[in-house]
């Protein structure tokens, strides 16, 4: 039997990148998966590929900046599948600016998705999970996984607002784990530089501002990774599936570095 057989998973920001990779990993392990994003074409493609694995999938557009939409998102999942077992809060945005050049609009844009959006999505998911029957005898009634970053562990030049938002993710993960225990586990993943569209954006914006060749920022950030190569979205899926499984039922409130050894624990 597959580890996530019969479970219902919801993944935000799943139109591409890390969110899509986790959605596919959950589906391969037997979960029915709901994928949401502002990218309608992206999530429709992801959902279609998930269905070819022989599990149910649903896809619809959600703007996580709006708490009313994330509450309705959870309601829609429960109406269709009758419960919500796994929730991955992955949606995130970035703008590359020095601290002195960051505007209130930049700050609000980043925090509205990465911090505020995640907080209220987690609230909606937790409220549903706390009121439903457990996954099995002696098991939690649901699991939440938040996407933070090693950037949330320390200050980051040119990424100050983003790093602050990810520090918030780590903190609210710990708070939710304490408040929701023992019925719901809440953990976070902290990736390093991942070869996704977001890092292409970081490299492009940062390189332009410093007058450097395209690709140079990415090379600088990945050169020191002890594992000897850049991180891929798929490198996060093993831990994501493990934390969703029975074997991780006693793990909560933790933020795991999945960064190839780049940042010491």
LINHUHU-V964199 format. One record per helix or strand of 3 or more residues. SS is the DSSP state (~ for helix, > for strand). FROM is the first residue (numbers start at 1). LEN is the number of residues. If there is no record, write none. Layout:
ss=SS from=FROM len=LEN
ss=SS from=FROM len=LEN
This chain:
ss=> from=8 len=5
ss=~ from=17 len=12
ss=> from=32 len=6
ss=~ from=40 len=12
ss=> from=57 len=5
ss=~ from=67 len=15
ss=> from=86 len=4
ss=~ from=104 len=27
ss=> from=142 len=6
ss=~ from=150 len=4
ss=~ from=160 len=21
ss=> from=184 len=8
ss=~ from=197 len=14
ss=~ from=216 len=7
ss=~ from=233 len=12
ss=~ from=246 len=3
ss=> from=255 len=4
